[in-house]
Amino acid sequence: MPDNLHSQLKEAAAQSGESMNTYVVEVLSRVVEDSLSPRERLRQIAKSRGMLSEISVGTSESESSELPKLPKGASRAILEALEVQRHDRT
């Protein structure tokens, strides 16, 4: 760390009545919080308060092994059938 920056931080910490470590952590925390979008900041607050649940998306190996194996080309046929059905509704 450059000597002049160290001196400025030490002086600012002394003026605020905090240790240099506490002061630096608070300043860096504010900078990081200011860089977050409002949505990210809300998620961070909710997570820190235990109000956020993470939900796993996708299937586990055991779930995917229970799915039937489709023949080659079935995915395309399913998508085409869904497109026809959607078109019929309109």
C-alpha positions as CSV (number, residue, x, y, z in Angstrom):
1,M,0.0,0.0,0.0
2,P,1.4,3.4,-0.8
3,D,2.7,5.3,2.2
4,N,0.5,8.4,1.5
5,L,-2.7,6.2,1.3
6,H,-1.7,4.4,4.5
7,S,-1.3,7.8,6.2
8,Q,-4.6,9.1,4.9
9,L,-6.5,6.0,6.1
10,K,-4.8,6.1,9.5
11,E,-5.8,9.7,10.0
12,A,-9.4,9.2,8.8
13,A,-9.7,6.2,11.1
14,A,-8.4,8.2,14.1
15,Q,-10.8,11.0,13.3
16,S,-13.7,8.6,13.3
17,G,-12.5,6.9,16.5
18,E,-12.1,3.5,14.9
19,S,-9.2,1.2,14.3
20,M,-7.7,1.4,10.9
21,N,-8.9,-2.2,10.1
22,T,-12.5,-1.4,11.1
23,Y,-12.4,1.8,9.1
24,V,-11.1,0.2,6.0
25,V,-13.6,-2.6,6.2
26,E,-16.5,-0.1,6.5
27,V,-15.2,2.0,3.6
28,L,-14.7,-1.1,1.3
29,S,-18.1,-2.5,2.3
30,R,-19.8,0.8,1.3
31,V,-18.0,0.8,-2.1
32,V,-19.1,-2.8,-2.8
33,E,-22.7,-2.1,-1.7
34,D,-22.8,1.0,-3.9
35,S,-21.7,-1.1,-6.9
36,L,-24.6,-3.6,-6.5
37,S,-27.9,-3.2,-8.3
38,P,-30.9,-2.6,-6.1
39,R,-32.0,-6.2,-6.8
40,E,-28.5,-7.6,-5.8
41,R,-28.5,-5.4,-2.7
42,L,-31.9,-6.7,-1.6
43,R,-30.8,-10.3,-2.2
44,Q,-27.7,-9.7,-0.1
45,I,-29.7,-8.2,2.7
46,A,-32.3,-11.0,2.6
47,K,-29.5,-13.7,2.6
48,S,-27.7,-12.1,5.5
49,R,-31.0,-12.1,7.5
50,G,-31.8,-15.8,6.6
51,M,-34.8,-14.7,4.5
52,L,-33.5,-16.1,1.2
53,S,-33.8,-19.7,0.2
54,E,-31.7,-21.0,-2.7
55,I,-33.6,-23.3,-5.0
56,S,-31.7,-25.8,-7.1
57,V,-32.8,-25.7,-10.7
58,G,-32.6,-28.8,-12.9
59,T,-32.8,-32.4,-12.1
60,S,-30.6,-34.5,-10.0
61,E,-28.9,-37.6,-11.3
62,S,-31.4,-39.9,-9.6
63,E,-34.3,-37.9,-11.1
64,S,-32.8,-37.8,-14.6
65,S,-32.2,-41.6,-14.5
66,E,-35.9,-42.1,-13.9
67,L,-36.9,-40.1,-17.1
68,P,-37.7,-42.2,-20.1
69,K,-35.1,-42.2,-22.9
70,L,-36.6,-40.7,-26.0
71,P,-35.8,-42.0,-29.5
72,K,-33.6,-39.9,-31.7
73,G,-35.6,-37.1,-33.3
74,A,-38.3,-37.2,-30.6
75,S,-37.5,-33.8,-29.2
76,R,-38.0,-32.2,-32.6
77,A,-41.3,-34.0,-33.1
78,I,-42.5,-32.9,-29.7
79,L,-41.6,-29.3,-30.4
80,E,-43.4,-29.4,-33.8
81,A,-46.5,-30.9,-32.2
82,L,-46.5,-28.2,-29.6
83,E,-46.2,-25.6,-32.3
84,V,-49.1,-27.1,-34.2
85,Q,-51.2,-27.1,-31.0
86,R,-50.3,-23.5,-30.2
87,H,-51.2,-22.5,-33.8
88,D,-54.6,-24.3,-33.5
89,R,-55.5,-22.3,-30.4
90,T,-55.1,-19.0,-32.2
